[in-house]
């Protein structure tokens, strides 16, 4: 079995050896391998490879040049040649053999797809395993190629969707630490995703860390105003107010007047952004570490 990794620096594990991105015969052979790895077993036409490799402007002799790159790549990876090769020739193109080649991005996709129909516990496990595969930036050896930039964008969206889904399932199972871990993976993928932030707020609040959940909202709101000049949406605000009204944990109750001030400030921000909201606030005596209550 040949193992190809495209998270972080591209590498190939074959026959007990690790072939790094610097040992694949040059940038173009490596990029061919990466493009085929993204398709993970599906054939890729030669003209599409040429279009991507040369940014839409392949040289007049691109067919022979492309074939020569394939030969170089096969030799460096010790994959043999022809239709029986793990880097196989197909009618009009090439593909990585699905039976003998394992690709990390393909495993990520397989696990996240399986999670959509699995039972909650199994789904959470599959999503955690999938996210664990992403040990570095996708296609880190290709920081500027347009096709690599597009692939990274698609991956970030897929990771965000999977992590939010997993976090919500974990919260439903009462596994608040896992829910938080997956939600933080989602917010790392997109810090202004309201789905990711609400998943994180839910995990923190359910785990008894109400003040942390409120801070997460405040950070999102500040970031959205700074970057887009917009407030978070109604669903995010509703969760924020729900968390603010909810009973505090023992840790919250012992947090003292500084935390009370934080809660009051956050509530005032919410009221300023939602004029007319029927919310009453009473702040008891701050002896011994009081707490804010929303009536």
Beta strands, then each sheet from edge to edge (+ up, - down):
strand 1: 2-5
strand 2: 11-14
strand 3: 17-20
strand 4: 44-45
strand 5: 87-90
strand 6: 93-96
strand 7: 101-103
strand 8: 281-283
strand 9: 292-294
sheet 1: 3+ 2- 1+ 7+
sheet 2: 4+ 6- 5+
sheet 3: 8+ 9-
end
